[in-house]
């Protein structure tokens, strides 16, 4: 049986959203190792779940024999991408961007090979964008863009009502120029990205065809969303980060363990490397047996991001929480003066506010040592202060708490 083309593999898993000249792209990718790029704007000091899928796609393409260029948008981050936004992004300093770039590099190394055959490289578009001569740039690049056509792009239409700044209007030109630079310097022929980047990616491919007279290709992948169309990777505490200091391996595990049943198969297909027939077998149930699939999903993803040791630890703690084994639950410590159960919830269970903690108590969602807390003004008992206690939030979150 002939080996499946990588584009067909991506389609089979439901990843491909849009592409152009697909038959030509398949032939090119089958003809030998090709150079492709995926861009990341360094707007934080950690990657998050929203970036996860782009790195998985880069890994799949690299494993298929192709060479990744990871482009860090140190230059474009100083403007801000209007795609998917209805407001103006805040501008970042050069120092902040440089720090974030270093953080990204460390996290990406868990997914993408930077040594050996078809090793990935990291480039920063600040290296060429920050030294551009504006008049020369307008003459060479600006002349290739139709304002009328640009205004039909979704990334700009969404900003028209609130006001699209000229600063943001330049973003498409700069991202397109990135593709041109990478094509000229490294022979890069393909840009990949999220579905919200389609207009920018397509513009870059068109620019290469115009300026270089060469074929260039664009492909986007569907965003990681729930069955209700909401972006995944958000919790009451904020984004789900890949940095263990922002989202612990246990919390990362729990996020995937607790996603709705309807989203489990899609996440398996998008983010894991399990065969499709195994995924179908794991997710074919519509009852409590889906919990085993979610546990497997959480383990696979935690192992990829944090390593097998952390995944094993998170799995053991999760099993302990369900079985009542307090020795292996996540441990937490609160100061001796903290006796209010509502305050403990904020400190230990990451409940966003004391008011929200009281609402959880009123709703019957909080227990201590197996006994439901019903009084919003409840305080810890002398025994709980002296000996510690098990705090339960909802059905699935358990914490072994010690009072200092």
Secondary structure, DSSP 8 states (H G I E B T S, - for coil): -----HHHHHHHTT-EEEESSHHHHHHHHHSS--EEEEEE---SSS-BHHHHHHHHHHHHHHHTT-EEEEEE-TTGGGT---TT-SS------HHHHHHHHHHHHHHHTTTS--SSTT--EEEETHHHHTT--HHHHHHHTGGG--HHHHTTSHHHHTTTTT---HHHHTHHHHHHHHHHHHHHHH-EEEEEEEGGGHHHHHHHHHHHHHHH----EEEEE---B-TTS-BSSEETTEE-BSSTTTS-HHHHHHHHHTS-GGGHHHHHHHH----HHHHHHHT---STTHHHHHHHHHHHHHHHHH-HHHHHHHHHHHHHHHHT-GGGSEEEEE-TT--BHHHHHHHHS--S-HHHHHHHHHTT-EEETTEE---TT-B--HHHHHH-EEEEETTTEEEEEEE-
